[in-house]
Amino acid sequence: MTNYQPGQDSDTQPDQSSNVISERDFDARRHEVGKIRDLARDNALSEFATGQPPANGDEAKYEALGRPGFASFSKALSHNDNGLVQELSFNSLLSAIQTGTQDAFESVQLGGGIRKLANPLNAYSFQLIGNDSNGARMAAAPTFSSRNSAVDLVERYWMALCRDVPFDQYASNSVIADACQDLNALGFEQQFGFSCTPQTVFRGPYTGCAIGPHVSQFLLQDFDFGNQPIRQLQRYPQKELDYLTDFDSWFQVNNGNVDPTGSDLLVGERRIITLRDAGQWVHIDFPYQSALWSTIILLGLGTGISNASPYVNGGITTAEPFGSLGGPDVTIQPALASVYALKHAWFQKWCVHRRLRPEVYAQRLELFRRGLLAPSAADPLNNDLFNQLFGEGAEVWRQSQVLDRILAHNQTQNRNNCRSDQEGTWLLPIAFPEGSPTHPAYPGGHSVFIAAAATTAKALFQDGPFPNPVIPIAQGQDLMPYNGEDLTIHGELNKLIANITLFRDAAGMHWRTDGTASGVNTPPDRDGLGIPTGGNLLGEQLAISMLRDIKQTYREELGFFEFQGLNGNTVRI
């Protein structure tokens, strides 16, 4: 990484021989501006990978099997009666992605036309801070037929079944115990790097995630937003109400015939105490919201700014920080990183991976349960076609205990809500009426933007014990002091990354591997055999490149930003 110190090339210095202030040399300033912009360009270009991004090969594989789009994103496109994408519609999307123009995307053949694609042109946007999205790389998504994807969906099912269990009751709840037993028996630790216990289940793999309350302090603590006191209460949905548990409503939403967005049934306000509450938080949040909250809370708690700042390390003793390295600066930088992160996520989603959502994988299972793909099979989970399409994952479905539970759960949902399929289905119960968004799954947008934002916050704020931690009480209406194992500031930022990422999983939107890291890129105590990265590490990489560029713009003489990365390594910028 190349560094440039403003003023180092200028031959013009202030006139020290007179008390009269000389006129500024703006030509010299213009020269400095050019140097800094050139340096940002050179750094971004040096890290721009020009090789083709790795992909999992699912599109080519299932096309060769005569089932184009079977394992790919296709929401809002045109589908047949079985909910499988029409080949012409799918190819129109692939053609538009290859061309990458506004006119090309106007030619995509949608299904019902009510739901529209979510901003695919953002995948081609340029950015002027940090590395360009199209030059970033991440691991290929797990294949549709992998054991990893199957175990991942088993966790999605259990999350759905546990949506209404309060976090403080996990240790004594029988459904949580059953979820842990099933996931461990299927090899969850081998896939994702840790075993499931009531303290670790549905949590992230990073330092601090398994300590203390399930929810990060940054989503619990009350704070002042300027002159406005903010109590972290939120509207929460009706208990035991899930969506898309019958085939007809699933098809209508998936084909884009209807758009029930905003029809959630919200019944009160409280703090986040269940996965259903958590899913609602990440349902309608702004990308920069959690980032802004975290930095305002840290300032309010009196947390020290990074020792890289000369206002902190003693380099400046006659002035105080404000627009640079002060409150206005350290609150906006993480928020800015979160917005740029969407460009990185969108390039990977649309132009590289096009991974299907969990709700669609589950529908493929339901097609076999109904006998629509292998009508002569006596056992829907044990026939040649099922083995061919689901590969190593097929054995997971023959071993897991969760499908019978989901069938019964969906039977209750459909009977109570006057839906079709009143004997139940294997569809994934979804927390939102509209189901998943109309953009591909991998990587999760939330996972990228929260990691970028929190990484920036870790660089700008010192680590240390988290002051005055709290836990929710009185059914989420109040708070009391937390007195357990010590929490740290950066640990709670890691937990915030995991929360915002996995809360989307809890609603049925994402795979675990869309967001959290596993395998060789998790901390040393979390050895796993899963994929080496997800959206969190993509966001962290973007934040590092943005901090590199932003650092060059300060007139202050900064030291190094230093913090622990998600995989336990020391990052020094």
C-alpha positions in Angstrom: 0.0 0.0 0.0 1.4 3.4 -1.0 1.2 6.3 1.3 1.3 10.0 0.6 1.7 12.8 3.1 0.0 16.1 2.1 2.5 18.9 1.7 5.5 16.7 1.1 5.8 17.8 -2.5 5.0 21.4 -2.1 7.8 24.0 -2.6 5.7 26.7 -1.1 5.8 27.2 2.6 4.1 29.8 4.8 6.1 33.1 5.0 7.6 33.0 8.5 9.3 36.5 8.2 6.1 38.5 8.6 3.1 38.6 10.8 1.0 39.2 7.6 -0.6 36.0 6.4 0.4 35.5 2.7 -2.1 34.5 0.1 -2.6 30.7 -0.2 -1.0 28.9 -3.0 -4.0 27.1 -4.5 -1.9 25.8 -7.4 0.1 23.8 -4.9 -3.1 22.6 -3.3 -4.4 21.5 -6.7 -1.1 19.5 -7.1 -1.6 17.8 -3.8 -5.2 17.0 -4.7 -4.0 15.3 -7.8 -1.4 13.3 -6.0 -3.9 12.0 -3.5 -6.5 11.1 -6.2 -3.8 9.4 -8.2 -2.7 7.4 -5.2 -6.2 6.2 -4.5 -6.5 5.2 -8.1 -3.2 3.3 -8.1 -4.0 1.5 -4.9 -7.5 0.4 -6.1 -6.0 -0.7 -9.5 -3.2 -2.7 -7.8 -5.8 -4.7 -5.9 -8.2 -5.2 -8.8 -8.4 -8.9 -9.7 -8.8 -9.3 -13.4 -9.3 -13.1 -13.4 -12.7 -14.6 -13.7 -14.4 -14.8 -10.3 -14.9 -18.3 -8.9 -18.5 -19.7 -9.2 -19.9 -23.0 -8.1 -20.9 -24.3 -11.6 -24.5 -25.0 -10.7 -25.9 -23.2 -13.8 -24.0 -25.3 -16.2 -24.5 -28.5 -14.3 -28.3 -28.3 -14.1 -28.6 -27.1 -17.7 -26.7 -30.2 -18.8 -29.2 -32.2 -16.8 -32.0 -30.6 -18.8 -33.2 -28.5 -15.8 -31.9 -24.9 -16.6 -32.2 -22.6 -13.6 -33.2 -25.4 -11.2 -30.5 -24.4 -8.7 -30.3 -20.7 -9.5 -32.0 -17.5 -8.6 -35.2 -16.8 -10.6 -37.6 -14.9 -8.3 -40.0 -12.6 -10.3 -39.2 -14.4 -13.5 -41.7 -16.6 -15.4 -42.3 -20.1 -14.0 -44.2 -23.2 -14.9 -47.0 -24.6 -12.8 -44.4 -26.6 -10.7 -42.6 -23.3 -9.8 -39.6 -24.1 -12.1 -38.3 -21.2 -14.1 -39.2 -21.0 -17.8 -36.0 -21.4 -19.9 -36.7 -18.3 -22.1 -37.3 -16.1 -19.1 -34.1 -17.4 -17.3 -32.0 -16.9 -20.5 -33.3 -13.3 -20.9 -31.9 -12.5 -17.4 -28.6 -14.1 -18.2 -28.4 -12.2 -21.5 -29.1 -8.9 -19.7 -26.5 -9.6 -17.1 -23.9 -10.3 -19.8 -24.7 -7.0 -21.5 -25.0 -5.0 -18.4 -27.0 -2.0 -19.8 -30.3 -0.3 -18.8 -31.8 -1.3 -22.2 -30.8 -4.9 -21.7 -32.5 -5.2 -18.4 -35.7 -3.7 -19.9 -35.8 -6.9 -22.0 -35.9 -9.3 -19.2 -39.1 -11.5 -19.3 -40.7 -11.2 -15.9 -43.5 -13.5 -14.6 -46.5 -11.7 -13.1 -44.8 -8.4 -13.4 -45.9 -7.1 -10.0 -42.6 -7.8 -8.4 -39.6 -6.3 -10.1 -35.9 -7.2 -10.0 -34.0 -5.4 -7.2 -31.6 -2.9 -8.8 -29.4 -5.2 -10.9 -27.6 -2.2 -12.5 -26.0 -1.4 -9.1 -23.8 -4.4 -9.8 -22.1 -2.3 -12.5 -21.7 0.9 -10.5 -18.4 2.5 -10.0 -17.1 3.9 -6.7 -14.5 6.6 -5.9 -13.5 5.4 -2.4 -12.0 2.0 -1.7 -11.6 -0.9 -4.2 -14.0 -1.3 -7.1 -16.7 -3.9 -6.6 -16.0 -5.8 -9.9 -12.3 -6.3 -8.9 -13.2 -7.9 -5.5 -13.2 -11.7 -5.2 -14.8 -14.2 -2.7 -15.2 -17.9 -2.6 -17.8 -19.6 -4.7 -21.1 -20.4 -3.0 -21.6 -24.0 -1.9 -23.2 -26.1 -4.6 -26.9 -26.9 -4.5 -26.0 -30.6 -4.1 -23.5 -30.2 -1.4 -23.8 -31.6 2.1 -23.1 -28.0 3.3 -26.2 -26.6 1.6 -28.4 -29.3 3.0 -27.1 -28.9 6.6 -27.5 -25.1 6.2 -31.2 -25.5 5.2 -31.7 -27.8 8.2 -30.6 -24.9 10.3 -33.0 -22.6 8.4 -35.9 -25.0 9.3 -34.9 -25.1 12.9 -34.6 -21.4 13.1 -38.2 -21.1 11.8 -39.4 -23.6 14.4 -37.6 -21.6 17.2 -38.7 -18.1 16.1 -40.9 -17.5 19.2 -38.6 -19.0 21.8 -37.2 -16.2 24.0 -33.4 -16.1 24.0 -33.2 -16.3 27.8 -35.1 -19.6 27.7 -32.8 -21.4 25.2 -31.1 -23.4 28.0 -34.4 -25.0 29.1 -36.4 -25.2 25.8 -37.0 -28.7 24.4 -37.2 -27.4 20.7 -33.8 -25.7 21.1 -32.4 -29.0 22.5 -33.8 -31.0 19.6 -32.3 -28.5 17.1 -28.9 -28.8 18.7 -29.1 -32.6 18.7 -30.2 -32.8 15.1 -27.6 -30.3 13.8 -24.8 -31.9 15.7 -25.7 -35.3 14.5 -25.6 -34.1 10.9 -22.1 -32.7 11.3 -22.8 -29.0 11.8 -19.3 -28.5 13.4 -17.6 -30.1 10.4 -19.4 -27.7 8.0 -19.4 -24.5 10.1 -16.7 -24.8 12.7 -18.5 -25.1 16.0 -20.9 -27.4 17.7 -24.4 -26.3 18.7 -25.3 -25.8 22.3 -28.0 -23.5 23.8 -25.3 -20.9 24.2 -23.9 -21.1 20.6 -26.9 -22.1 18.5 -27.9 -19.6 15.8 -24.9 -17.4 16.7 -21.9 -16.2 14.7 -18.4 -17.8 14.7 -16.3 -14.7 15.7 -14.6 -13.6 18.8 -17.3 -12.4 21.3 -20.3 -13.9 19.5 -20.9 -16.7 22.0 -20.4 -14.6 25.1 -23.2 -13.0 27.1 -26.7 -12.1 25.7 -27.7 -13.3 22.2 -28.2 -9.7 21.0 -25.4 -7.2 20.7 -25.3 -4.3 23.1 -25.6 -2.0 20.1 -29.1 -3.3 19.5 -30.1 -3.1 23.2 -28.6 0.1 24.7 -30.7 3.2 24.9 -28.9 6.4 23.7 -29.3 10.0 22.7 -29.5 10.8 19.0 -28.6 14.5 19.3 -31.3 15.9 21.5 -33.6 13.0 21.0 -33.6 10.1 23.4 -33.8 6.7 21.6 -35.2 3.7 23.4 -34.4 0.6 21.4 -38.0 -0.6 21.2 -39.3 -1.9 17.9 -42.6 -3.1 16.6 -42.8 -6.9 16.7 -44.9 -9.3 14.6 -47.7 -11.6 15.8 -46.5 -14.7 17.4 -46.7 -18.0 15.5 -47.6 -16.5 12.2 -45.4 -17.6 9.2 -45.9 -17.2 5.5 -45.5 -19.1 2.2 -46.3 -22.4 3.9 -48.7 -23.5 1.1 -47.8 -24.1 -2.5 -50.2 -21.6 -4.0 -49.1 -18.6 -2.0 -45.5 -19.6 -2.5 -46.0 -19.7 -6.3 -47.9 -16.4 -6.5 -45.1 -14.6 -4.6 -42.2 -16.4 -6.4 -43.7 -15.7 -9.9 -44.2 -12.1 -9.1 -48.0 -12.2 -9.4 -48.5 -10.5 -6.1 -46.4 -8.3 -3.8 -47.6 -8.4 -0.2 -44.7 -6.3 1.0 -45.8 -4.2 4.0 -48.7 -6.4 5.1 -46.9 -7.7 8.2 -49.1 -8.1 11.2 -47.4 -6.0 13.9 -48.9 -6.2 17.4 -46.8 -4.1 19.8 -43.4 -2.7 20.8 -40.5 -4.3 22.7 -36.8 -5.0 22.6 -35.4 -7.9 20.6 -36.0 -11.0 22.6 -36.8 -13.7 20.0 -35.7 -14.6 16.5 -39.1 -13.3 15.2 -38.3 -9.9 16.7 -34.8 -10.1 15.3 -36.1 -10.9 11.8 -38.4 -7.8 11.9 -35.5 -5.6 12.8 -33.6 -6.5 9.6 -36.8 -6.5 7.6 -37.1 -2.7 7.2 -33.8 -1.3 8.5 -31.7 1.1 6.5 -28.2 -0.2 5.5 -26.4 2.5 7.6 -28.8 2.3 10.6 -27.0 -0.2 12.8 -23.7 1.3 11.9 -24.8 4.8 12.9 -26.4 3.5 16.1 -23.2 1.7 17.1 -21.0 4.8 16.7 -23.4 7.1 18.5 -23.6 4.6 21.4 -19.8 4.4 21.6 -19.5 8.2 21.7 -22.1 8.4 24.4 -20.3 5.8 26.4 -17.1 7.8 26.2 -15.3 5.1 24.3 -11.8 6.3 23.2 -11.1 7.0 19.5 -8.3 5.0 18.0 -4.7 5.6 19.1 -4.0 6.3 15.5 -5.5 9.8 16.1 -3.0 12.4 17.1 -5.7 13.9 19.3 -5.5 10.7 21.3 -1.8 9.8 21.1 -0.5 13.2 22.1 0.5 14.4 18.7 -1.9 17.4 18.9 -2.3 19.2 22.2 -3.7 22.6 21.1 -6.9 21.6 19.3 -9.8 19.1 19.5 -11.1 16.9 16.8 -14.4 17.6 15.1 -15.0 17.3 11.3 -11.9 15.1 11.1 -11.5 12.3 13.7 -14.3 13.8 15.8 -17.9 12.9 16.3 -19.2 14.0 12.8 -16.4 12.0 11.1 -16.4 8.8 13.1 -20.2 8.4 12.9 -20.4 8.9 9.1 -17.5 6.8 8.0 -19.0 3.4 9.0 -22.4 4.5 7.5 -20.6 5.4 4.3 -18.9 2.0 4.2 -22.3 0.3 4.5 -23.6 2.0 1.4 -20.6 1.2 -0.7 -20.8 -2.4 0.5 -24.0 -2.8 -1.4 -22.1 -2.3 -4.7 -19.8 -5.1 -3.8 -22.6 -7.4 -2.7 -24.6 -6.6 -5.9 -21.8 -7.4 -8.3 -21.3 -10.8 -6.6 -25.0 -11.5 -6.5 -26.0 -10.7 -10.1 -22.8 -11.1 -12.1 -21.2 -14.1 -10.4 -23.1 -16.4 -8.2 -26.9 -16.0 -8.7 -27.5 -18.4 -5.8 -31.1 -19.4 -5.2 -32.8 -18.6 -1.8 -33.4 -21.1 0.9 -37.2 -20.8 0.3 -36.6 -22.1 -3.3 -34.4 -25.1 -2.2 -37.1 -26.1 0.2 -39.7 -25.9 -2.6 -37.6 -28.4 -4.6 -37.9 -30.7 -1.6 -41.6 -30.2 -1.6 -41.8 -31.1 -5.3 -40.4 -34.5 -4.4 -42.7 -34.9 -1.5 -45.7 -34.3 -3.8 -44.3 -36.7 -6.4 -44.2 -34.0 -9.1 -40.6 -34.7 -10.1 -40.4 -38.4 -9.5 -44.0 -39.6 -9.6 -43.3 -43.3 -9.5 -41.0 -43.1 -6.5 -42.4 -44.9 -3.4 -39.9 -42.9 -1.2 -39.6 -39.3 -2.2 -36.1 -39.1 -0.5 -34.7 -42.3 -1.9 -34.8 -42.5 -5.7 -32.3 -42.0 -8.5 -33.5 -38.5 -9.5 -33.5 -37.2 -6.0 -29.9 -38.5 -5.5 -28.9 -37.0 -8.8 -30.3 -33.5 -8.1 -29.4 -33.3 -4.4 -26.1 -35.2 -4.5 -24.3 -35.4 -1.1 -27.2 -33.5 0.4 -29.6 -36.3 -0.2 -28.3 -38.3 2.7 -28.7 -35.3 5.0 -32.5 -35.3 4.3 -32.7 -39.0 4.9 -31.0 -38.5 8.3 -32.5 -35.2 9.6 -35.4 -35.2 12.1 -36.6 -31.8 11.0 -38.8 -32.5 7.9 -41.5 -34.3 10.0 -41.5 -31.3 12.4 -41.9 -28.8 9.5 -44.7 -30.8 7.9 -46.6 -30.6 11.2 -45.8 -27.0 11.7 -47.0 -26.1 8.2 -50.1 -28.1 8.6 -51.0 -26.0 11.7 -50.1 -22.8 9.8 -52.3 -23.6 6.9 -55.3 -24.8 8.9 -55.2 -21.8 11.2 -54.9 -19.3 8.4 -57.3 -20.9 5.9 -54.6 -21.8 3.4 -54.4 -24.7 1.0 -52.3 -27.7 1.6 -53.9 -28.3 5.0 -52.0 -31.6 5.5 -48.8 -29.7 5.5 -45.8 -29.1 3.3 -42.0 -29.1 3.4 -41.9 -25.4 2.4 -39.7 -23.2 4.5 -41.9 -21.1 6.9 -41.0 -17.5 6.1 -41.2 -14.5 8.5 -42.2 -11.9 5.8 -45.3 -12.0 3.7 -43.4 -11.2 0.5 -40.7 -13.8 1.2 -37.2 -13.2 0.1 -36.2 -10.1 -2.0 -35.9 -10.2 -5.8 -32.2 -10.4 -5.9 -29.9 -13.5 -5.5 -28.9 -14.9 -2.1 -25.0 -14.9 -2.2 -23.6 -12.9 -0.6 -26.2 -11.4 1.8 -26.5 -7.7 1.4 -26.9 -7.2 5.1 -23.9 -9.4 5.8 -21.7 -7.3 3.6 -22.8 -3.9 4.7 -22.8 -4.6 8.4 -19.3 -6.1 8.3 -18.0 -3.1 6.3 -19.6 -0.7 8.8 -18.5 -2.5 12.0 -15.0 -3.1 10.7 -14.7 0.7 10.1 -15.9 1.2 13.7 -13.4 -1.2 15.0 -10.6 0.8 13.3 -11.9 4.2 14.6 -12.7 3.1 18.2 -10.5 1.5 20.8 -11.3 -1.9 22.2 -11.8 -2.5 25.9 -14.4 -3.7 28.4 -17.9 -2.7 27.3 -19.2 -0.3 30.0 -22.5 -0.9 31.7 -23.8 -3.8 29.6 -27.5 -4.7 29.9 -30.0 -7.5 29.2 -33.7 -7.2 28.4 -36.3 -8.1 31.0 -40.1 -7.8 31.5 -40.9 -9.4 28.1 -38.6 -6.9 26.4 -40.1 -3.8 27.9 -37.1 -2.9 30.2 -33.4 -3.4 30.8 -31.3 -4.5 33.7 -27.6 -4.8 34.2 -25.8 -7.8 32.8 -23.4 -9.5 35.2 -22.0 -12.4 33.3 -18.7 -13.0 31.5 -17.0 -9.8 30.5 -18.1 -8.2 27.2 -15.7 -6.2 25.0 -16.4 -3.3 22.6 -14.9 -5.1 19.6 -16.5 -8.3 20.6 -19.9 -6.7 20.7 -19.2 -5.2 17.2 -18.4 -8.7 16.0 -21.7 -9.8 17.6 -23.4 -7.0 15.8 -22.0 -8.3 12.5 -23.3 -11.8 13.3 -26.7 -10.5 14.6 -27.5 -8.4 11.5 -26.3 -11.2 9.3 -28.0 -14.2 11.0 -31.2 -12.3 11.8 -31.9 -12.4 8.1 -31.3 -16.2 8.2 -33.8 -16.5 11.0 -36.5 -14.9 8.8 -35.8 -17.4 6.1 -34.0 -15.0 3.7 -30.5 -16.4 3.6 -28.1 -19.3 4.0 -25.6 -19.2 6.8 -22.8 -19.3 4.2 -24.3 -16.2 2.5 -22.9 -14.2 5.4 -20.7 -15.7 8.1 -17.3 -17.0 7.4 -16.4 -20.7 8.0 -13.5 -23.0 7.3 -10.0 -21.7 7.1 -11.0 -18.0 7.5 -12.6 -18.3 10.9 -10.6 -17.8 14.1 -8.2 -20.7 15.1 -10.6 -22.1 17.7 -13.3 -22.5 15.0 -11.7 -24.9 12.6 -14.2 -26.1 10.0 -14.4 -27.7 6.6 -16.9 -25.2 5.1 -16.3 -22.6 2.5 -13.6 -20.1 3.2 -15.6 -16.9 3.1 -19.0 -15.3 3.0 -20.4 -11.8 2.8 -18.9 -10.7 6.2 -15.3 -11.1 4.9 -16.2 -9.3 1.6 -17.5 -6.4 3.7 -14.4 -6.4 5.9 -12.1 -6.3 2.8 -14.0 -3.3 1.4 -13.8 -1.5 4.7 -10.0 -1.9 4.8 -9.7 -0.5 1.3 -11.9 2.5 2.2 -9.9 3.2 5.4 -6.7 3.1 3.3 -8.1 5.8 1.0 -9.8 7.9 3.6 -6.6 7.9 5.7 -4.8 9.8 2.9 -7.3 12.7 3.1 -6.5 13.8 6.7 -4.2 16.8 7.3 -3.5 15.3 10.7 -0.5 12.9 11.0 -2.1 9.6 11.8 -0.6 6.4 13.1 -1.8 3.0 12.2 -5.4 1.8 12.5 -5.0 -1.6 14.2 -7.6 -4.2 15.2 -8.5 -7.9 15.1 -10.1 -9.1 11.9 -12.9 -11.6 11.7 -10.5 -14.5 11.2 -8.5 -13.5 14.2 -5.6 -11.9 12.3 -4.3 -8.4 13.2 -5.2 -5.8 10.6 -2.9 -2.8 10.3 -3.8 0.1 8.0 
